[in-house]
Amino acid sequence: MMQLTNESTTTSQPFFGTARAAGRGERRLSRRYDVGIPMRVRVLQTGDPSEWSTGTVLDLSSTGISFQCRCALPENARIEIVIDWPSSRNTRHPVCLHASGDVVRTHGNRTAARITTSRMGIEKAATAASVFGA
């Protein structure tokens, strides 16, 4: 995976990922964390939402996300995101972060989006299977 930060601006955190400290020229209001975890994304449009596409979260904050996925997403598209949250293998039900937001920019298979709503949830087996195509 591509390293997105300069070593002089990276600090370790007690949980997964690496925090990016705000440095000169940093315009973000929220701290970003480099994570590299699996996700699902789909475009919310009038009528039925699009099919789920798989991807990888590159970095994440409380207000934004950068990720790679198989398809290019159109700018200004409203999207729904489900992130498989890291948990113990002994966990009975998977924990997921559900979020929605708007695509800010896309370059090839890389997308940056503004998160407008988010919630953590415990997925029951039937719900997880329908979201993740199992």
N, CA and C of each residue as an Amber inpcrd file, in Angstrom:
protein
   402
   0.8410000  -1.1780000   0.0000000   0.0000000   0.0000000   0.0000000
   0.8850000   1.2390000   0.0000000   0.4450000   2.2880000  -0.6640000
   1.2000000   3.5240000  -0.7730000   1.2400000   4.2610000   0.5560000
   2.4270000   4.7390000   0.9470000   2.5630000   5.5580000   2.1480000
   2.1380000   6.9790000   1.8020000   1.1640000   7.5040000   2.5240000
   0.5830000   8.7890000   2.1870000   1.1120000   9.9530000   3.0090000
   1.9180000   9.6660000   4.0150000   2.3710000  10.7450000   4.8890000
   3.8860000  10.8260000   4.9280000   4.3740000  11.9670000   5.2810000
   5.7850000  12.2040000   5.5210000   6.1080000  11.6700000   6.9090000
   7.2230000  10.9620000   7.0680000   7.5750000  10.3740000   8.3590000
   7.6340000  11.4060000   9.4830000   7.9730000  12.6430000   9.1900000
   8.0800000  13.6570000  10.2310000   6.7220000  14.0990000  10.7550000
   5.6310000  13.7510000  10.0550000   4.3010000  14.1640000  10.5150000
   3.4580000  12.9910000  10.9880000   4.0670000  11.8180000  11.1570000
   3.3210000  10.6330000  11.5570000   3.6050000  10.3020000  13.0140000
   2.5390000  10.0300000  13.7840000   2.6960000   9.6050000  15.1670000
   1.9000000   8.3370000  15.3800000   2.3350000   7.4890000  16.2940000
   1.6280000   6.2460000  16.5770000   0.4770000   6.4890000  17.5250000
  -0.5490000   5.6690000  17.4020000  -1.7150000   5.7330000  18.2610000
  -1.8830000   4.3830000  18.9370000  -2.6220000   4.3040000  20.0550000
  -2.7760000   3.0550000  20.7750000  -3.6970000   2.0380000  20.0990000
  -4.3750000   2.3870000  19.0170000  -5.2070000   1.4410000  18.2940000
  -4.6910000   1.3390000  16.8750000  -5.4050000   0.6120000  15.9890000
  -4.9280000   0.3980000  14.6300000  -4.7350000   1.7230000  13.9080000
  -3.8760000   1.6910000  12.8920000  -3.6830000   2.8670000  12.0570000
  -2.6220000   3.7960000  12.5900000  -2.3220000   4.7820000  11.7840000
  -1.3320000   5.7870000  12.1210000  -1.9850000   7.1400000  12.0010000
  -1.8020000   7.9760000  13.0180000  -2.3970000   9.3100000  12.9940000
  -1.5300000  10.2400000  12.1820000  -2.1550000  11.1500000  11.4960000
  -1.4290000  12.1850000  10.7760000  -1.5790000  13.4780000  11.5480000
  -0.4650000  14.0170000  11.9860000  -0.4990000  15.2810000  12.7120000
  -0.7340000  16.4210000  11.7340000  -1.4520000  17.4310000  12.1870000
  -1.6870000  18.5990000  11.3430000  -0.3740000  19.3600000  11.2180000
   0.0450000  19.5870000  10.0140000   1.2950000  20.2940000   9.7800000
   1.0490000  21.5220000   8.9470000   2.1190000  22.1180000   8.4920000
   1.9930000  23.2910000   7.6280000   1.1840000  22.9480000   6.3960000
   0.2800000  23.8170000   6.0470000  -0.5110000  23.6370000   4.8550000
  -1.6490000  22.6340000   5.0010000  -1.7960000  22.0090000   6.1520000
  -2.8710000  21.0460000   6.3670000  -4.1900000  21.7820000   6.5130000
  -5.1560000  21.4470000   5.6450000  -6.4470000  22.1300000   5.6520000
  -7.5260000  21.3220000   6.3560000  -7.2690000  20.0750000   6.6250000
  -8.2750000  19.2280000   7.2520000  -8.5290000  19.6630000   8.6900000
  -9.7880000  19.5650000   9.0960000 -10.1680000  19.9210000  10.4580000
 -10.0310000  18.7440000  11.4100000 -10.0980000  17.5230000  10.8880000
 -10.0420000  16.3160000  11.7120000  -8.8000000  15.5040000  11.4000000
  -8.2590000  14.8560000  12.4160000  -7.0710000  14.0290000  12.2490000
  -7.3930000  12.8180000  11.3790000  -6.5080000  12.5090000  10.4340000
  -6.6540000  11.3560000   9.5480000  -5.8420000  10.1850000  10.0910000
  -6.3680000   8.9800000   9.8950000  -5.6800000   7.7620000  10.3080000
  -5.5040000   6.8520000   9.0980000  -4.2610000   6.4600000   8.8120000
  -3.9700000   5.5030000   7.7550000  -4.3730000   4.1310000   8.2870000
  -5.2670000   3.4390000   7.5730000  -5.7830000   2.1950000   8.1420000
  -5.6330000   0.9640000   7.2540000  -5.9980000   0.9990000   5.9960000
  -5.8680000  -0.1620000   5.1200000  -6.7780000  -1.3220000   5.4900000
  -8.0750000  -1.0630000   5.6820000  -9.0280000  -2.1120000   6.0240000
 -10.1010000  -2.2450000   4.9400000 -10.7410000  -3.4270000   4.8310000
 -11.7400000  -3.6390000   3.7830000 -13.0070000  -2.8170000   3.9870000
 -13.6880000  -2.5530000   2.8780000 -14.9200000  -1.7760000   2.9120000
 -15.8110000  -2.1610000   1.7470000 -17.0520000  -1.6870000   1.7950000
 -18.0030000  -1.7900000   0.6930000 -18.5350000  -0.3900000   0.4410000
 -18.8420000  -0.0970000  -0.8140000 -19.3770000   1.2240000  -1.1590000
 -20.3970000   1.0600000  -2.2790000 -21.4100000   1.9100000  -2.2610000
 -22.3620000   1.9610000  -3.3710000 -22.8810000   3.3780000  -3.5070000
 -23.2950000   3.7060000  -4.7270000 -23.8440000   5.0300000  -5.0200000
 -25.3280000   5.0060000  -4.6980000 -25.7730000   6.0150000  -3.9730000
 -27.1990000   6.1710000  -3.6690000 -27.7720000   7.1010000  -4.7150000
 -28.7180000   6.6210000  -5.4510000 -29.3070000   7.4160000  -6.5210000
 -30.8150000   7.3470000  -6.4130000 -31.5000000   8.1320000  -7.2100000
 -32.9500000   8.0900000  -7.2190000 -33.3890000   6.6950000  -7.6200000
 -34.3130000   6.1370000  -6.8680000 -34.7370000   4.7590000  -7.1290000
 -33.8880000   3.8090000  -6.3220000 -33.4610000   2.7300000  -6.9510000
 -32.6550000   1.7260000  -6.2620000 -31.1920000   2.1380000  -6.1970000
 -30.5130000   1.8580000  -5.0590000 -29.0670000   2.1100000  -4.9840000
 -28.3230000   1.1840000  -5.9440000 -27.0970000   1.5520000  -6.2990000
 -26.2740000   0.7170000  -7.1680000 -25.8160000  -0.5270000  -6.4130000
 -25.1620000  -1.4350000  -7.1130000 -24.6110000  -2.6460000  -6.5030000
 -23.4380000  -2.2670000  -5.5990000 -23.1720000  -3.1010000  -4.5960000
 -22.0260000  -2.8930000  -3.7100000 -20.7420000  -3.1780000  -4.4720000
 -19.7300000  -2.3630000  -4.2510000 -18.3950000  -2.5670000  -4.8000000
 -17.4370000  -2.6930000  -3.6210000 -16.4190000  -3.5370000  -3.7430000
 -15.4550000  -3.7120000  -2.6590000 -14.3050000  -2.7310000  -2.8170000
 -13.6430000  -2.4440000  -1.7090000 -12.5060000  -1.5420000  -1.7410000
 -11.6900000  -1.6340000  -0.4740000 -10.7350000  -0.7280000  -0.3660000
  -9.8600000  -0.6390000   0.7970000  -9.7980000   0.8070000   1.2700000
 -10.0050000   1.0080000   2.5650000  -9.8850000   2.3440000   3.1500000
  -8.4020000   2.6940000   3.2020000  -8.0270000   3.8270000   2.6370000
  -6.6410000   4.2930000   2.7050000  -6.4330000   5.1200000   3.9650000
  -7.3170000   6.0870000   4.1900000  -7.2800000   6.8420000   5.4310000
  -8.6810000   7.3010000   5.7920000  -8.8530000   7.6110000   7.0890000
 -10.1770000   7.8630000   7.6250000 -10.0970000   8.8940000   8.7360000
 -11.0830000   9.7840000   8.8010000 -11.2380000  10.7060000   9.9190000
 -12.7140000  10.7640000  10.2630000 -13.0720000  11.5780000  11.2260000
 -14.4840000  11.6960000  11.5910000 -15.2810000  12.4320000  10.5270000
 -14.6150000  13.1320000   9.6060000 -15.3230000  13.9180000   8.5930000
 -15.0090000  13.5380000   7.1540000 -14.0880000  12.5970000   6.9420000
 -13.7350000  12.2420000   5.5750000 -13.0740000  10.8890000   5.4620000
 -13.0070000  10.4000000   4.2170000 -12.4250000   9.0950000   3.9350000
 -11.7640000   9.1300000   2.5660000 -10.6680000   8.4200000   2.4450000
 -10.0050000   8.2050000   1.1660000  -9.9260000   6.7030000   0.9850000
 -10.3190000   6.2160000  -0.1980000 -10.3340000   4.7820000  -0.4140000
 -10.0800000   4.4410000  -1.8710000  -9.7380000   3.1730000  -2.0970000
  -9.5900000   2.6160000  -3.4390000 -10.7140000   1.6210000  -3.6370000
 -11.2870000   1.6040000  -4.8310000 -12.2760000   0.5780000  -5.1550000
 -12.1660000   0.2420000  -6.6350000 -12.8620000  -0.8050000  -7.0460000
 -12.7600000  -1.2950000  -8.4220000 -13.3350000  -0.3370000  -9.4470000
 -14.2820000   0.4930000  -9.0600000 -14.9320000   1.3760000 -10.0280000
 -14.6860000   2.8450000  -9.6820000 -14.6450000   3.6550000 -10.7080000
 -14.5140000   5.1040000 -10.5020000 -15.8910000   5.6470000 -10.1260000
 -15.9440000   6.4510000  -9.0810000 -17.2100000   7.0310000  -8.6320000
 -17.3000000   8.4800000  -9.1020000 -18.4720000   8.9140000  -9.5410000
 -18.6040000  10.2860000 -10.0390000 -18.5340000  11.3170000  -8.9130000
 -17.8900000  12.4410000  -9.1870000 -17.8310000  13.5280000  -8.2030000
 -19.2390000  13.9870000  -7.8730000 -19.4330000  14.3900000  -6.6290000
 -20.7070000  14.8640000  -6.0760000 -21.7390000  13.7590000  -5.8910000
 -21.3890000  12.5030000  -6.1730000 -22.3250000  11.4010000  -5.9670000
 -22.5300000  11.1810000  -4.4730000 -23.7340000  10.8420000  -4.0920000
 -24.0690000  10.4830000  -2.7100000 -23.7470000   9.0040000  -2.5650000
 -22.9530000   8.6220000  -1.5450000 -22.5340000   7.2340000  -1.3920000
 -22.8570000   6.6930000  -0.0080000 -22.9580000   5.3840000   0.0590000
 -23.1060000   4.6600000   1.3240000 -21.8670000   3.7830000   1.4730000
 -21.3170000   3.7440000   2.6840000 -20.0800000   3.0140000   2.9530000
 -20.3010000   2.1020000   4.1520000 -19.7810000   0.8780000   4.0590000
 -19.7590000  -0.0410000   5.1990000 -18.3210000  -0.5140000   5.3450000
 -17.7520000  -0.2790000   6.5270000 -16.3580000  -0.6520000   6.7900000
 -16.3470000  -1.7880000   7.8060000 -15.6560000  -2.8640000   7.4460000
 -15.4900000  -4.0010000   8.3510000 -14.5260000  -3.5730000   9.4520000
 -15.0350000  -3.3560000  10.6550000 -14.2090000  -2.8490000  11.7420000
 -13.3810000  -3.9820000  12.3280000 -12.0880000  -3.7540000  12.5700000
 -11.2380000  -4.8010000  13.1500000 -11.7780000  -5.2350000  14.5140000
 -11.8800000  -6.5550000  14.7040000 -12.3500000  -7.0790000  15.9820000
 -11.7270000  -8.4440000  16.2130000 -11.9130000  -8.9480000  17.3940000
 -11.3830000 -10.2440000  17.7720000 -12.0180000 -11.3430000  16.9280000
 -11.2710000 -12.3700000  16.6230000 -11.8230000 -13.4990000  15.8690000
 -12.9000000 -14.2370000  16.6610000 -12.9130000 -14.0550000  17.9640000
 -13.9040000 -14.7110000  18.8090000 -15.2100000 -13.9270000  18.8740000
 -15.2860000 -12.7940000  18.1660000 -16.4840000 -11.9750000  18.1760000
 -17.6070000 -12.7190000  17.4620000 -18.7540000 -12.7810000  18.1000000
 -19.8800000 -13.5240000  17.5320000 -20.4900000 -12.8200000  16.3250000
 -20.6120000 -11.4990000  16.3930000 -21.1860000 -10.7200000  15.3030000
 -20.1760000  -9.6640000  14.8730000 -19.9980000  -9.4710000  13.5720000
 -19.0340000  -8.4630000  13.1140000 -19.4930000  -7.0450000  13.4570000
 -18.5250000  -6.1960000  13.7460000 -18.7830000  -4.7880000  14.0020000
 -18.4550000  -4.0180000  12.7320000 -19.3560000  -3.1350000  12.3390000
 -19.1710000  -2.3700000  11.1090000 -19.4260000  -0.8960000  11.3640000
 -18.7310000  -0.0700000  10.6110000 -18.9960000   1.3660000  10.5890000
 -19.8390000   1.6250000   9.3420000 -21.0310000   2.1480000   9.5450000
 -21.9160000   2.5260000   8.4400000 -21.8120000   4.0370000   8.2870000
 -21.5870000   4.4990000   7.0710000 -21.4600000   5.9390000   6.8410000
 -22.0650000   6.2950000   5.4950000 -22.4180000   7.5560000   5.3660000
 -22.8370000   8.0790000   4.0670000 -22.1710000   9.4250000   3.8860000
 -22.0820000   9.8410000   2.6410000 -21.4230000  11.1060000   2.3600000
 -21.4370000  11.4130000   0.8810000 -20.5760000  12.3300000   0.4980000
 -20.5180000  12.8130000  -0.8760000 -19.1020000  12.7150000  -1.4150000
 -18.9790000  12.2330000  -2.6540000 -17.6710000  12.1440000  -3.3040000
 -17.1650000  13.5620000  -3.5740000 -15.9690000  13.8460000  -3.1090000
 -15.3460000  15.1560000  -3.3010000 -14.4790000  15.1520000  -4.5510000
 -13.6900000  14.0680000  -4.7160000 -12.8560000  13.9530000  -5.9130000
 -12.5230000  12.4910000  -6.1600000 -12.2330000  12.2010000  -7.4150000
 -11.8550000  10.8530000  -7.8390000 -10.6800000  10.9710000  -8.7940000
  -9.7110000  10.0820000  -8.6370000  -8.5810000  10.0110000  -9.5480000
  -8.3180000   8.5270000  -9.7970000  -8.7310000   8.0370000 -10.9590000
  -8.6130000   6.6050000 -11.2470000  -9.4990000   5.8250000 -10.3020000
  -8.8970000   4.8720000  -9.5820000  -9.6800000   4.0820000  -8.6410000
  -9.6130000   4.6110000  -7.2090000  -9.0300000   5.7840000  -7.0270000
  -8.9530000   6.4150000  -5.7010000 -10.0350000   7.4740000  -5.5660000
 -10.7200000   7.4670000  -4.4270000 -11.8170000   8.3940000  -4.1850000
 -11.6540000   9.0480000  -2.8260000 -11.9820000  10.3310000  -2.7490000
 -12.0430000  11.0570000  -1.4820000 -13.4820000  11.5000000  -1.2890000
 -14.0010000  11.2960000  -0.0790000 -15.3920000  11.6510000   0.1900000
 -15.5170000  12.3430000   1.5370000 -16.5010000  13.2130000   1.6360000
 -16.8600000  13.8730000   2.8860000 -17.8970000  12.9990000   3.5670000
 -17.6740000  12.6460000   4.8250000 -18.6370000  11.8540000   5.5830000
 -19.6380000  12.7980000   6.2290000 -20.9270000  12.5550000   5.9800000
 -21.9650000  13.4110000   6.5600000 -22.7110000  12.7240000   7.6990000
 -22.8230000  11.3910000   7.6680000 -23.4270000  10.6420000   8.7760000
 -22.6470000   9.3570000   8.9800000 -22.5820000   8.9020000  10.2290000
 -21.9090000   7.6370000  10.5120000 -22.4520000   7.0470000  11.8030000
 -22.3670000   5.7130000  11.8860000 -22.7480000   5.0150000  13.1120000
 -22.0390000   3.6640000  13.1300000 -21.6820000   3.2270000  14.3210000
 -21.1140000   1.8980000  14.5070000 -22.2690000   0.9640000  14.7700000
 -22.1750000  -0.2710000  14.2530000 -23.2400000  -1.2300000  14.4830000
 -22.7240000  -2.6430000  14.5360000 -23.4560000  -3.4700000  15.2610000
 -23.1630000  -4.8950000  15.3070000 -24.0930000  -5.5490000  14.3160000
 -23.5180000  -6.2430000  13.3600000 -24.2980000  -6.8730000  12.2950000
 -24.7610000  -8.2470000  12.7330000 -26.0120000  -8.5120000  12.5610000
 -26.5360000  -9.8640000  12.7570000 -26.1910000 -10.6490000  11.4940000
 -26.1060000 -11.9350000  11.5750000 -25.6550000 -12.7780000  10.4630000
 -26.4450000 -12.5270000   9.1890000 -27.7600000 -12.4210000   9.2500000
 -28.5740000 -12.2150000   8.0440000 -28.2990000 -10.8700000   7.4120000
 -28.1470000  -9.8300000   8.2220000 -27.8790000  -8.4960000   7.7000000
 -26.5030000  -8.4390000   7.0670000 -25.5010000  -8.9850000   7.7300000
 -24.1400000  -8.9850000   7.1960000 -24.0830000  -9.7450000   5.8720000
 -24.7820000 -10.8480000   5.7800000 -24.7750000 -11.6370000   4.5530000
 -25.3920000 -10.8520000   3.4050000 -26.4570000 -10.1040000   3.6590000
 -27.0940000  -9.3440000   2.5700000 -26.2320000  -8.1760000   2.1290000
 -25.5310000  -7.5300000   3.0490000 -24.6680000  -6.3970000   2.6980000
 -23.4150000  -6.8600000   1.9860000 -22.8530000  -7.9840000   2.4290000
 -21.5690000  -8.4100000   1.9090000 -21.6780000  -9.5280000   0.8810000
 -22.8710000  -9.8210000   0.4480000 -23.0540000 -10.7710000  -0.6330000
 -22.6990000 -12.2070000  -0.2890000 -22.7590000 -12.5550000   0.9800000
 -22.4230000 -13.9270000   1.3720000 -23.6230000 -14.8360000   1.2400000
